[in-house]
Structures are given as structure tokens and as C-alpha cells.
Amino acid sequence: MPNATQKFMGKHQLIDRLAAQVGSRDMAIDILRKRGHMDSKGQLTAEGRARDAMTAEERALDRASKATGAKPSAFKYNPKTNRATRR
């Protein structure tokens, strides 16, 4: 049975996916503000719009790539865990 976040895997679902993960839309917005992905007015910043334009898979591959310095193609994505691991 898919979990609540599985409904929000596509592009332009950043806020909905994060809200499903943390259990609250307000908490998700607070997290995005702290990350610099949303401004104090509740609008996505340029970086936030770029993240929002990515799928959950693209964001996971981007996180793994930034953390290791490897290319995103060096990883495979697991949608059940929302994690990217080395191939």
C-alpha cells in the first residue's frame, strides 16, 4: 500500500509532498522558508521554483549528487524510500 507521499511524486508538488511527509502544511512552509525556498510572503523563491519544477526523483538524485560530488547518473532512485543510492 503506497504511503501518503506517493501521491505527490511529480513536478510542482514540492509543498504538498513535504506537507505529506511532515504531517502539516504550515510545518512544510516553515521548513521551506528556513531552506530559502520560500519567502516570508509564502511565495517560492527562484531556488524554490527550481526545486518545485523537479520531480521527487530528480530532487533525490540532486541531493545525492550534491552530497557526494558524483553525477546524478551515478545513482539509482527508489521511489518507496525517496532515496538515491549508488548504482
N, C-alpha and C positions, 0 to 999 in steps of 0.2 A: 504494500500500500504506500503510495507516494506521500511524502510529508507536505506540510503547508507551503514550503518554499518552492516545491517543484512546479507550482502553478506560475511562478514568476521567473522563468529562465531566459526570456527573450530580451530584446533591446527595449529601452525606455521603460524599464520596470525596476530601476535601482531602488527607489524609495519603497515600493510595495514589497520587493524581495527582502530588503533589510528589515522592514517592519514585521514581516512574517518570521524572520529569523530571531529578532529580539522580543517580539510579542507586543510591540506598541509603536504606532506611527510617530507619536511625539518623541519617543526614545530614538527612533531611527533618524528623525530630523536633527535631534541634538548631536548624534554621532556624526552625521554628515556635516554639520556646522563645525564641529571640532576638527574634522579632517580637512576643512576648507573646501568642501564640495558644495556647500550651500551657504548663502549669505544670511545676515540677520533678518532679512525680509522674507525668507523662505524660498528664495529663487536659487536655482542651481548656478554655480559659478562656471567659468569656462572649463575648468578641470572636471567639475561635477557633470556638466553636459557631455564631456568626452566619455566619462565613465558610464553615464546613463545610455549613451549610444552603443555601448558594448553589451554582448550577451553575458550571462553568468559564466560561461565557458571562457570567453575572451578575457574577462576580468580575472579569473583564476589563473589563466596562463600568464597574464601580465604580472600578477602578484608574484608568481613563482619565478618568472624571468627577472624581475627587479631584485628579488631577494638573493638570487644566485649569480646573476650576470650572464646566464645562459640564454640562448634564443628561445622564444616561445615554442618553436618546433621541436625542442629537445624534451618536451613534456607531453604527457597524455592526461586527459581530463576525465574525472569520474563524476558524473552528474549526481550520483547518490550522496557523495560526500562533499561535493563542490570543491574538490581539491585537484591540483595538478601535480603529478609526480613524474620523475624522470622516466623516460622510455627505457 
